[in-house]
């Protein structure tokens, strides 16, 4: 990102998010997932569980994974994700893709309000990024 190669930076951030989710998704529950990804609001829990199982734990049976993900898991998403979503939002903003930047910032606001309050301030009724 510092080099101005935003396309490569987006790919790097995407891989980093996937890597963090690989270790966290099993402990994270469906409610936390839905806070992070409201674009899945219209998708049934069992469909999301199967998608996450196939993506991150294909060796596991659906029954075992879904029991953990849909019922037993209680952990909130890793705070490491907050920084990654902020950075991805910053990259989208630099690329002029404001709608996508706002979606990333909204994730942080919903799930990591403490980090959100450090990263943004309200100026004239608008959200302004104060720390990159």
C-alpha positions in Angstrom: 0.0 0.0 0.0 2.8 2.4 0.8 4.3 1.8 -2.6 1.0 2.8 -4.2 0.4 -0.7 -5.7 -3.2 -0.9 -4.4 -4.2 -3.9 -6.5 -1.4 -6.0 -5.0 -2.2 -4.5 -1.5 -5.9 -5.6 -1.9 -4.8 -9.1 -2.8 -2.4 -9.2 0.2 -5.1 -8.0 2.6 -7.6 -10.4 1.3 -5.2 -13.3 1.8 -4.4 -12.0 5.3 -8.2 -11.9 6.2 -8.6 -15.4 4.9 -5.7 -16.6 6.9 -7.0 -15.1 10.1 -10.5 -16.4 9.4 -9.0 -19.9 8.8 -7.9 -20.0 12.5 -10.9 -18.1 13.9 -14.0 -19.2 12.0 -14.3 -22.5 14.0 -14.4 -20.6 17.3 -16.6 -17.8 15.9 -20.3 -18.3 15.9 -22.9 -17.6 13.2 -24.1 -14.3 14.9 -20.5 -12.9 14.9 -20.2 -14.0 11.2 -23.4 -12.2 10.3 -22.2 -9.0 12.0 -19.1 -9.1 9.9 -20.8 -10.0 6.7 -24.3 -8.5 6.5 -24.3 -9.3 2.8 -25.2 -12.8 3.9 -28.4 -11.7 5.8 -30.6 -13.4 3.3 -28.7 -16.7 3.3 -29.8 -19.5 5.6 -27.5 -20.4 8.5 -27.0 -24.0 7.2 -25.9 -22.7 3.8 -23.4 -20.3 5.4 -22.1 -23.1 7.6 -21.6 -25.4 4.7 -19.8 -22.7 2.7 -17.5 -22.0 5.7 -16.9 -25.7 6.2 -16.0 -26.2 2.6 -13.8 -23.2 2.5 -11.9 -23.6 5.7 -12.4 -27.1 7.0 -13.2 -29.4 4.1 -11.9 -32.4 5.9 -14.6 -32.0 8.6 -18.1 -33.4 8.3 -20.9 -30.9 8.0 -22.4 -32.2 11.2 -19.3 -31.6 13.3 -18.6 -28.2 11.9 -22.2 -27.0 12.0 -22.6 -28.1 15.6 -19.6 -25.9 16.6 -20.3 -23.0 14.2 -24.1 -22.8 14.6 -24.5 -23.8 18.2 -21.5 -24.2 20.5 -19.1 -21.4 19.4 -19.2 -18.3 21.6 -16.0 -16.4 20.7 -16.1 -12.9 19.0 -14.0 -12.3 15.9 -10.3 -11.7 16.4 -9.4 -8.1 16.9 -6.7 -8.6 14.2 -9.5 -8.4 11.7 -10.3 -4.8 12.6 -7.0 -3.6 11.4 -7.2 -5.7 8.2 -10.7 -4.4 7.4 -9.6 -0.8 8.1 -6.7 -1.2 5.7 -8.8 -2.8 3.0 -11.3 0.1 3.4 -8.4 2.6 3.1 -7.2 0.9 -0.1 -10.7 1.0 -1.6 -10.9 4.7 -0.7 -7.6 5.4 -2.4 -8.9 3.6 -5.5 -12.1 5.8 -5.4 -14.3 2.8 -4.6 -16.1 4.6 -1.8 -19.0 2.2 -1.5 -16.6 -0.7 -0.9 -14.5 1.4 1.5 -17.7 2.3 3.5 -18.7 -1.4 3.7 -15.3 -2.3 5.2 -15.5 0.6 7.7 -19.0 -0.5 8.6 -17.7 -3.9 9.5 -15.3 -2.4 12.0 -18.0 -0.2 13.4 -20.4 -3.1 14.0 -18.0 -5.6 15.4 -15.0 -3.6 16.8 -16.5 -0.3 18.1 -13.4 0.5 20.2 -11.1 0.4 17.2 -13.7 2.2 15.1 -13.8 5.1 17.6 -10.0 5.4 17.4 -9.9 5.3 13.6 -12.8 7.8 12.9 -14.2 11.0 14.0 -17.4 12.9 13.0 -16.8 16.1 11.1 -19.8 18.0 9.8 -22.0 14.9 10.4 -19.7 12.7 8.2 -17.4 9.9 9.1 -13.7 10.9 8.6 -10.8 8.5 8.8 -8.2 10.0 11.2 -5.7 7.2 11.3 -4.2 5.2 8.5 
